[in-house]
Amino acid sequence: MKQDATRSAAYTVDCEDYVHVVEFNPFDSGDSGNLIAYGGGNYVVIGMCTFQEEEADVEGIQYKTLRTFQHGVRVDGIAWSPETRLDSLPPVIKFCTSAADMKIRLFTSDLQDKNEYKILEGHSDFINGLVFDPKEGQEIASVSDDHTCRIWNLEGMQTAHFVLHSPGMSVCWHPEETFKLMVAEKNGTIRFYDLLTQQAILSLESEQMPLMSAHWCLKNTFKVGAVAGNDWLIWDITRSSYPQDKRPVHMDQACLFRWSTINENLFATTGYPGKIASQFQIHHLGHPQPVLIGSVAVGSGLSWHRTLPLCAIGGDHKLLFWVTEM
């Protein structure tokens, strides 16, 4: 008898607004708990959560809000800085946001009196992706509907600028070789750039449009995944510039693709809200069908826990968490 893969969230946390984006901190912050950031209509919340999967004395989920930052405009994206530390005195919380006004805001806080932000201006259209350089955290990369990828330093100056052939949808930094950057475009092309020479060094083709989201597998950087049209696609960049594997997954167009942080065969996708409510799925490359289908009426954002096979999605006045097996 086949077990039904559809299930409701394992854990939920109530929020005061519709959640547009949610991001677990992908870096070790020196604390046993997990930092999580989520954004709504005009604020960003930084919270701490611990799950029963990692702490025996926790029942379900333990969640605590550390700070709420007023944002003044809808939050569309959040990226954590590796400089965030909870084991320093005072603690350092550092992240940036992209917003509906086409600006990037860089926030720094000690969770007490020091709460600053700097505005990075230059994009002339909607910002679809942003990320810190994962080693030092001294640069931010962003991609936009204005057909550019821009690199910024923390003072807000642009240090590099790549002209794209179509809207930039996703940007990822190589975890070890921080001069390598992956940029995914809506027209189905994924390019890798060398930041030292500022040249493209490799490109992949999805042969499908629109490409909405792509992600570099940090457990195995030869692997790239994306969603385009209704399908997910996986490349092995050592073998071909065309996808090695692809499968239709979301009837009403796929929206986001994220690799698990702990398993190179595990990834999650979301679809646009449409006729079908179940638009969140977890896939394993060894399985022909999704290993988990999450039924969520409205959902935004998608993020994997740093050390658990656990996904977070933003919903209507709540955060939703699903757990799968390795």
C-alpha positions as CSV (number, residue, x, y, z in Angstrom):
1,M,0.0,0.0,0.0
2,K,1.4,3.3,-1.1
3,Q,1.7,5.9,1.6
4,D,0.0,9.2,0.7
5,A,2.7,11.9,0.5
6,T,0.3,14.8,1.1
7,R,0.4,16.2,4.6
8,S,-0.2,19.3,6.6
9,A,2.7,21.2,8.2
10,A,4.4,19.5,11.1
11,Y,4.8,22.8,13.0
12,T,3.3,26.3,12.7
13,V,4.2,29.6,14.3
14,D,1.6,32.4,14.3
15,C,2.6,35.8,12.8
16,E,0.9,39.1,12.9
17,D,0.7,39.5,9.1
18,Y,0.9,37.7,5.7
19,V,4.5,36.4,5.4
20,H,6.1,37.2,2.0
21,V,9.5,35.6,2.6
22,V,11.2,33.4,5.1
23,E,14.9,32.5,5.5
24,F,16.7,30.3,8.0
25,N,20.2,31.5,8.7
26,P,22.4,29.2,6.6
27,F,25.5,30.0,8.6
28,D,26.6,28.8,12.1
29,S,25.9,31.7,14.4
30,G,27.5,30.0,17.5
31,D,24.2,29.2,19.2
32,S,22.4,25.9,19.5
33,G,19.1,27.4,18.3
34,N,18.4,28.4,14.7
35,L,18.0,32.0,13.6
36,I,15.1,32.6,11.2
37,A,14.0,35.8,9.5
38,Y,10.7,36.5,7.9
39,G,9.3,39.5,6.1
40,G,5.7,40.9,5.8
41,G,4.1,44.0,4.4
42,N,6.3,46.5,6.2
43,Y,8.5,44.7,8.8
44,V,11.2,42.0,9.2
45,V,11.1,39.7,12.2
46,I,14.2,37.9,13.5
47,G,13.4,34.9,15.6
48,M,15.0,31.8,17.2
49,C,13.6,28.3,16.8
50,T,14.5,24.9,18.1
51,F,12.8,21.7,17.0
52,Q,12.2,18.4,18.8
53,E,14.3,16.7,16.1
54,E,17.4,18.4,17.5
55,E,16.6,18.9,21.3
56,A,15.0,16.1,23.3
57,D,13.4,18.4,25.8
58,V,11.5,20.5,23.2
59,E,8.0,19.4,22.3
60,G,7.4,20.2,18.7
61,I,8.8,23.6,18.1
62,Q,10.1,26.3,20.5
63,Y,10.0,29.7,19.0
64,K,10.9,33.2,20.3
65,T,11.0,36.5,18.5
66,L,14.3,38.3,19.1
67,R,13.5,41.6,17.3
68,T,11.1,43.2,14.9
69,F,12.5,45.8,12.4
70,Q,10.2,48.4,10.8
71,H,10.7,48.3,7.1
72,G,8.2,50.8,5.7
73,V,7.6,48.9,2.5
74,R,6.9,45.3,1.5
75,V,9.8,42.8,2.0
76,D,10.5,40.7,-1.1
77,G,13.8,39.0,-0.2
78,I,16.0,38.4,2.8
79,A,19.7,37.3,2.8
80,W,21.7,36.5,6.0
81,S,25.3,37.7,6.5
82,P,27.9,35.1,7.7
83,E,29.0,37.9,10.2
84,T,25.9,37.2,12.2
85,R,27.0,35.9,15.6
86,L,25.0,35.1,18.8
87,D,28.1,34.0,20.8
88,S,29.8,37.4,20.6
89,L,29.4,40.2,23.1
90,P,27.4,42.1,22.1
91,P,25.7,39.7,19.6
92,V,25.7,40.7,15.9
93,I,22.6,40.3,13.7
94,K,23.3,41.3,10.1
95,F,21.1,40.7,7.0
96,C,19.9,42.5,4.0
97,T,16.5,42.8,2.3
98,S,15.1,43.6,-1.1
99,A,11.9,45.5,-1.3
100,A,9.1,46.7,-3.5
101,D,10.7,50.1,-3.9
102,M,13.7,48.5,-5.8
103,K,16.1,49.2,-2.9
104,I,18.3,46.9,-0.9
105,R,18.5,47.6,2.9
106,L,21.4,46.4,4.9
107,F,20.5,45.9,8.6
108,T,22.9,45.6,11.6
109,S,21.7,45.1,15.2
110,D,23.1,44.1,18.5
111,L,19.5,43.2,19.6
112,Q,19.6,46.1,22.0
113,D,20.2,49.8,21.3
114,K,22.2,49.6,18.1
115,N,19.8,49.1,15.1
116,E,21.0,50.6,11.9
117,Y,20.3,50.2,8.3
118,K,21.9,51.4,5.1
119,I,20.1,51.8,1.7
120,L,21.8,50.4,-1.5
121,E,20.3,52.1,-4.5
122,G,20.9,51.4,-8.2
123,H,18.4,48.8,-9.5
124,S,15.7,50.3,-11.7
125,D,13.3,47.4,-11.5
126,F,12.1,44.6,-9.2
127,I,14.9,42.7,-7.3
128,N,14.4,39.0,-7.6
129,G,17.4,37.6,-5.7
130,L,20.2,38.7,-3.3
131,V,23.0,36.9,-1.4
132,F,26.0,37.7,0.8
133,D,29.4,36.4,-0.1
134,P,29.5,33.4,2.2
135,K,33.1,33.5,3.4
136,E,33.7,37.1,4.6
137,G,30.3,38.7,4.2
138,Q,31.8,41.8,2.8
139,E,29.9,41.9,-0.5
140,I,26.3,41.4,-1.6
141,A,25.1,40.2,-5.1
142,S,21.7,41.1,-6.4
143,V,19.7,40.3,-9.6
144,S,16.8,42.2,-11.0
145,D,14.1,42.6,-13.7
146,D,16.3,45.5,-14.9
147,H,18.5,42.9,-16.7
148,T,21.5,43.3,-14.4
149,C,23.5,41.5,-11.7
150,R,25.2,43.9,-9.4
151,I,27.9,43.4,-6.7
152,W,27.9,45.8,-3.8
153,N,30.2,46.4,-0.9
154,L,28.8,47.1,2.6
155,E,29.3,50.8,2.1
156,G,26.7,50.6,-0.7
157,M,29.1,51.1,-3.6
158,Q,28.7,48.9,-6.7
159,T,31.9,47.0,-7.3
160,A,30.8,45.1,-10.3
161,H,27.9,45.1,-12.8
162,F,26.9,42.4,-15.3
163,V,24.4,43.1,-18.1
164,L,22.0,40.2,-18.6
165,H,19.9,39.2,-21.7
166,S,16.7,39.0,-19.7
167,P,15.5,39.5,-16.1
168,G,17.8,38.1,-13.4
169,M,15.8,35.6,-11.3
170,S,18.4,34.0,-8.9
171,V,21.9,34.5,-7.7
172,C,24.2,32.1,-5.7
173,W,27.7,32.4,-4.5
174,H,30.1,29.4,-4.5
175,P,30.6,28.3,-0.8
176,E,34.4,27.9,-1.1
177,E,35.6,29.7,-4.2
178,T,34.1,33.1,-3.5
179,F,35.1,34.6,-6.9
180,K,32.5,32.3,-8.6
181,L,28.9,33.5,-8.9
182,M,25.9,31.8,-10.5
183,V,23.2,33.9,-12.2
184,A,20.0,32.5,-13.5
185,E,17.9,34.4,-16.1
186,K,14.3,34.2,-17.0
187,N,15.1,33.3,-20.6
188,G,16.4,29.9,-19.3
189,T,20.1,30.6,-19.3
190,I,22.2,30.1,-16.2
191,R,25.7,31.7,-16.3
192,F,28.7,31.3,-14.0
193,Y,30.8,34.4,-13.6
194,D,34.4,34.8,-12.5
195,L,34.4,37.9,-10.3
196,L,38.2,38.5,-10.6
197,T,38.1,38.8,-14.4
198,Q,34.4,39.8,-14.5
199,Q,33.8,37.3,-17.3
200,A,31.3,34.5,-17.8
201,I,33.0,31.2,-17.6
202,L,30.2,28.7,-18.2
203,S,26.6,28.6,-19.2
204,L,23.7,26.1,-18.9
205,E,20.5,26.1,-20.9
206,S,17.1,25.0,-19.6
207,E,15.5,25.2,-23.1
208,Q,12.3,26.1,-21.2
209,M,10.8,29.4,-20.2
210,P,10.1,31.2,-18.0
211,L,12.9,30.1,-15.6
212,M,11.7,31.4,-12.3
213,S,14.2,30.1,-9.8
214,A,17.6,28.3,-9.7
215,H,19.9,27.1,-6.9
216,W,23.4,25.9,-6.7
217,C,23.8,22.7,-4.6
218,L,26.2,23.6,-1.8
219,K,26.7,19.9,-0.9
220,N,27.9,19.2,-4.5
221,T,28.7,22.2,-6.5
222,F,28.6,20.2,-9.8
223,K,24.8,20.2,-9.4
224,V,22.4,23.0,-10.3
225,G,18.7,22.8,-10.0
226,A,15.9,25.1,-11.3
227,V,12.2,25.4,-12.0
228,A,11.0,26.6,-15.5
229,G,7.5,26.4,-16.8
230,N,5.9,23.5,-14.9
231,D,9.0,21.5,-14.5
232,W,12.0,21.0,-12.2
233,L,15.4,20.6,-13.9
234,I,18.7,19.3,-12.7
235,W,22.1,19.8,-14.3
236,D,25.5,18.1,-13.8
237,I,27.8,20.8,-15.0
238,T,30.6,18.4,-15.6
239,R,28.6,16.5,-18.1
240,S,26.4,18.8,-20.2
241,S,25.0,22.3,-20.5
242,Y,21.6,20.8,-20.8
243,P,19.5,19.3,-18.0
244,Q,20.3,15.7,-17.0
245,D,17.0,15.2,-15.4
246,K,13.6,17.0,-15.5
247,R,10.1,16.3,-14.5
248,P,6.7,18.2,-14.5
249,V,5.8,19.2,-11.0
250,H,3.4,22.1,-10.6
251,M,0.4,22.5,-12.8
252,D,0.0,26.2,-12.3
253,Q,3.7,27.0,-13.1
254,A,6.6,26.4,-10.7
255,C,7.9,29.2,-8.6
256,L,10.9,28.3,-6.3
257,F,13.6,25.7,-6.2
258,R,15.9,25.1,-3.2
259,W,18.4,22.3,-2.5
260,S,18.6,20.8,1.0
261,T,21.6,22.0,2.9
262,I,22.4,18.5,4.1
263,N,21.7,16.1,1.3
264,E,22.6,16.6,-2.4
265,N,19.7,14.5,-3.5
266,L,17.0,16.3,-1.6
267,F,15.3,19.5,-2.9
268,A,12.0,21.4,-2.6
269,T,9.9,23.2,-5.0
270,T,6.9,25.5,-4.8
271,G,4.2,26.5,-7.3
272,Y,2.2,29.6,-7.8
273,P,-1.2,29.6,-6.0
274,G,-3.7,28.3,-8.5
275,K,-6.5,25.9,-8.8
276,I,-4.5,23.3,-6.8
277,A,-3.8,24.1,-3.1
278,S,-0.8,21.7,-2.7
279,Q,1.9,23.8,-4.1
280,F,4.8,22.8,-1.9
281,Q,6.8,19.6,-2.7
282,I,9.9,17.8,-1.4
283,H,11.7,15.6,-3.9
284,H,14.4,13.0,-3.7
285,L,16.4,12.2,-6.8
286,G,16.1,8.5,-6.1
287,H,12.3,8.6,-6.1
288,P,10.0,9.1,-9.2
289,Q,7.3,10.8,-7.1
290,P,7.6,13.6,-4.6
291,V,8.4,12.3,-1.1
292,L,6.3,15.0,0.5
293,I,3.5,17.2,-0.8
294,G,2.5,20.1,1.5
295,S,-1.0,21.4,1.2
296,V,-0.9,25.1,1.8
297,A,-3.6,27.5,0.6
298,V,-1.2,30.5,0.1
299,G,2.5,30.3,0.5
300,S,5.5,32.5,-0.1
301,G,9.2,31.9,0.3
302,L,11.0,28.6,0.9
303,S,14.0,27.8,3.1
304,W,15.8,24.7,4.4
305,H,17.0,24.3,8.0
306,R,20.8,24.3,8.2
307,T,21.2,20.9,9.8
308,L,17.8,19.1,9.6
309,P,15.7,17.8,6.6
310,L,13.2,20.5,7.4
311,C,11.6,23.3,5.3
312,A,10.0,26.6,6.2
313,I,7.4,28.4,4.1
314,G,5.6,31.7,4.8
315,G,1.8,31.6,4.9
316,D,-1.2,33.7,5.8
317,H,-0.4,35.0,9.3
318,K,1.8,32.0,10.0
319,L,5.1,30.2,9.4
320,L,4.7,26.6,8.3
321,F,7.4,23.9,8.8
322,W,7.5,20.4,7.1
323,V,9.9,17.6,8.1
324,T,11.0,14.8,5.8
325,E,13.2,11.8,6.1
326,M,16.8,11.7,4.7
